[in-house]
Amino acid sequence: MTKLLLIGGGHAHLSILRSLLHEKMSDLEITLITSSKFQYYSGMFSGFTEGLYDEDEIRIDLESLCSRASVSFIEDTIISFDPMQKVLLGFSGEIYHFDVISFDIEPWVSSELISTSELTPKHHFIEKIKKLRSSEAPVIVGDSSRAVELALSVSSWRNTYNLSNSVTLISPSSLLHSYGAKATKKIREIAHDHNLEFYENEQVNEAKDSYVTTKNGTKIKYSIILPITEPKASSLFKQALLPVDSDGFLLVEDTLQNDEYPYVFGAGNCVTISMYSELVKNDFHATKQGPILWRNIKRFLFGQSLESFKPYTSPFSIISTGKQQGLFIFRNVTLYGKWVWYMKNFNDQKFIKRHV
Ligand SMILES: Cc1cc2nc3c(=O)[nH]c(=O)nc-3n(C[C@H](O)[C@H](O)[C@H](O)COP(=O)(O)OP(=O)(O)OC[C@H]3O[C@@H](n4cnc5c(N)ncnc54)[C@H](O)[C@@H]3O)c2cc1C
């Protein structure tokens, strides 16, 4: 029996599990090993933060999904990998063997202290959000739409619970700069309306004695800091001497297969596709990679030629802005209102329901 290990319950592997709900694989033993029984859907973090969803509503029960998909489930965190010997070591001390392996793991930097490089998986993020929401002077650092969303949802939550101290967002660039000048202008207005204090084009230099000091010398009071940074690579691949890019992400071909070890596959934010090295790491691409990853694993097992992943960008973006409102951005057009949030809510709930 061929052993296929899926490491991590990320978006691409969720897509494989969904396929396996309707597909039976003979002669293939499939196991999912992942750090948590629950996979949190980050698209709904903002709604959770604002108090619109309970924890149960924004997560997928992987153990239950695996059982329905006839996949074995193991809750463990992989800490070491030997691709030559085809073995892995889990944090539990357990050793795992495989014939074919696929990675869809993504650690996030979300430490309280700006200077540490602690990698926090998303299932710990909920606790951080809860602490942050009610803290005296919460500071969020980052320039992505996620940082803006989170800052606005913390503001909304505090508004509901009459906590008067405002939330601060420190952004290394203009707010939503990658979405164009109109989006920046609109989000600044929204931030003012939501009592969100924000600093643009400021980079944190140090956080000491309850004050953040930026490189421009601005001093900002804080009780807790949450950096929402770009994804950071797991050290797993570099330590395993697998081919990685300059940031430590596993290098794969556009077939999502590693060139040096053809029985190693990967998708989502833990990989860099050699020919699309500039591709933004987000859940849109991770989700789109899922069906191709699964077809290519099967093609590899049957000795067939693999197909290529061709990325395309979503034509529009939706940013939740708190108080059940949202910003819809399509090219140079920005639309703001409650209907945007309801559309996002509909899509997010639909995604979760596909796994229950
Ligand atoms: C606050 C916040 C809000 C966000 N909002 C959005 C958004 O609105 N839209 C968007 O596109 N992106 C958003 N993101 C980013 C988004 O979370 C990622 O882009 C996306 O989830 C990446 O998917 P993935 O499949 O690579 O991995 P993930 O969905 O992160 O899944 C990784 C899986 O691997 C497991 N794992 C990790 N390490 C190990 C290990 N060593 N061993 C075993 N298992 C392991 C984890 O438990 C998890 O199951 C947000 C991120 C944050 C932090």
The ligand as an ORCA input file, in Angstrom:
! r2SCAN-3c Opt
* xyz 0 1
  C      -5.181     37.887     10.928
  C      -5.046     37.299      9.579
  C      -6.023     37.593      8.651
  C      -5.899     37.118      7.350
  N      -6.861     37.417      6.456
  C      -6.747     36.984      5.185
  C      -7.727     37.276      4.212
  O      -8.725     37.927      4.533
  N      -7.519     36.855      2.935
  C      -6.391     36.138      2.575
  O      -6.206     35.794      1.398
  N      -5.471     35.814      3.476
  C      -5.626     36.221      4.773
  N      -4.678     35.894      5.676
  C      -3.574     35.071      5.237
  C      -4.056     33.641      5.126
  O      -4.240     33.147      6.430
  C      -3.058     32.796      4.421
  O      -2.700     33.428      3.212
  C      -3.651     31.435      4.076
  O      -4.320     30.875      5.167
  C      -2.549     30.520      3.663
  O      -3.091     29.272      3.463
  P      -2.192     27.988      3.532
  O      -2.976     26.958      2.826
  O      -0.828     28.256      3.012
  O      -1.983     27.658      5.062
  P      -2.903     27.787      6.329
  O      -4.317     28.010      5.965
  O      -2.273     28.771      7.240
  O      -2.779     26.370      7.014
  C      -1.570     25.868      7.526
  C      -1.835     24.556      8.240
  O      -0.619     23.930      8.563
  C      -0.618     23.503      9.923
  N       0.795     23.517     10.318
  C       1.622     24.576     10.391
  N       2.877     24.162     10.718
  C       2.814     22.804     10.826
  C       3.780     21.802     11.107
  N       5.060     22.085     11.329
  N       3.371     20.505     11.173
  C       2.066     20.177     10.940
  N       1.119     21.100     10.646
  C       1.494     22.390     10.581
  C      -1.524     24.475     10.613
  O      -2.055     23.944     11.816
  C      -2.591     24.662      9.530
  O      -3.520     23.599      9.574
  C      -4.773     36.335      6.991
  C      -3.831     35.993      7.950
  C      -3.950     36.469      9.231
  C      -2.920     36.098     10.245
*
